[in-house]
Amino acid sequence: MSILQGKRKRQDLASALSASMTNEERVIYNIIRGKKEMGIWQGDIKRETNIPDSMLKKSIKLLISKTLIKEVVNIQNKSKKVLMAMEFEPSKEITGGEWYTEGRLDTGLIDALSDVCLKLITRKKVATRDAILEWTRTLGSEVFPGGVSSGQVEQILKVLVMENKIQEVNSTGFGDFSSVPAGEVCFRLAKKVGTNVKVGAMASIPCGVCPRITFCTPNGIISPTTCQYYQKWLDF
């Protein structure tokens, strides 16, 4: 398909969509679509358009039934769903990122990936992030239906380091490290309690590597008062 044909097809589709809408639906849809991956709350649409509540709710319901828009859970306020055009995927600010599914923290995925990381490191004695990522792919969809990203593996490894279950080290290229090129960052099981050297408290503060730091507020769902890693750091 040529660029001209593709443009004409999009124009035809836009015309067909527009023809199937009432004036109110068209106004509402254009506002929602204009917000792209951030979406917009129903109350904000009302303030922008002054469309009566009954007409606004009816139009939104019809747009959803025509699969032109969708409702998305906002992780920062689960009772306040946002409306978004079907062609867009919600931003991380809305969904909470890769660890959230339909606005809920996927603890099953976190536990499964943590278990896989520890098992591979235990089996190989030393493992890199990329080796762990490759192993998750060999496990297939039975363990990780949606797959796992390199960033997710890295975040889990950082958490396991904070929990003192593993250590981040540089390979020497000898002994247990023979499978990893010298100087490359890798991970091994942490030494037993009493034998490992403690780092300075400021160097180990968990906030610097926390994947949810952008959602952390004093009175929010994620906050310093409810964070187990922050409390452990304070007790350090």
C-alpha positions, 0 to 999 in steps of 0.5 A, a space after each residue: 500500500 502506497 503512502 497516498 493509499 494509506 492516507 486515503 484509507 485513514 481519511 475514509 475511516 475518519 469520515 465513516 466514524 464521524 458520520 456514525 456519531 451525533 454532534 455530542 459524541 463527536 465533540 466528546 470523542 475529539 476531546 478524549 482522542 486529543 488527550 492521547 495516552 493520558 486520557 481524560 476524566 469524565 468530570 473534566 470533559 463536562 467542564 470543557 463542554 458543558 454538556 448535560 450529565 445525562 447526555 454526557 453519560 449516554 454519549 460516553 456509553 455509546 462511544 464505548 459500545 462502538 469500541 471508539 473509546 475505553 475506560 482505563 484504571 488510574 493507579 493513582 486514583 483507582 475510583 477515578 477511571 479515565 477515558 481514552 481513545 482505543 488507538 492509544 495505550 495508557 501511559 505508565 503514569 496511568 497504569 503504574 508501569 509493567 508491574 501493574 495489570 488493570 490497575 493492580 500490582 501483579 504480585 504473582 509476576 513479582 514472586 515468580 520472577 524473583 524465584 526464577 532469578 534466585 534459582 538460576 543464580 543458585 544453579 549457576 553460582 553466578 549469572 548476568 542479567 541477560 542470562 536470566 532474561 534469556 532463561 525466562 524466555 526458555 520457560 515460555 508462556 506457562 510461567 510468564 504469559 506476557 513475557 518479561 522485559 530486561 528492565 523488569 529483570 533488572 528491577 527484581 535483581 536490585 530488590 534482591 540485592 536490597 533484601 541481601 539475598 544476592 550480591 552484585 559483583 564484577 566477574 574475575 573471569 576465573 573459578 565460579 566466574 569463568 562463564 562470565 567475561 572479566 569485568 562484566 557485572 553479574 550476581 551471586 548469592 549473598 554471603 551468610 549473615 555475619 560474613 558479608 561486609 556492610 556498606 554505608 547506610 547512605 549508599 544503600 538507601 532503597 529510594 534511589 533504585 525503587 521502580 515506584 519512586 514516582 508514585 511515592 507520596 507521604 499519604 499515598 498508596 505507596 509511601 515511606 511509612 508503608 515501604 518495608 525497604 525504607 523501614 529496613 534502611 532506617 533500622 540499619 
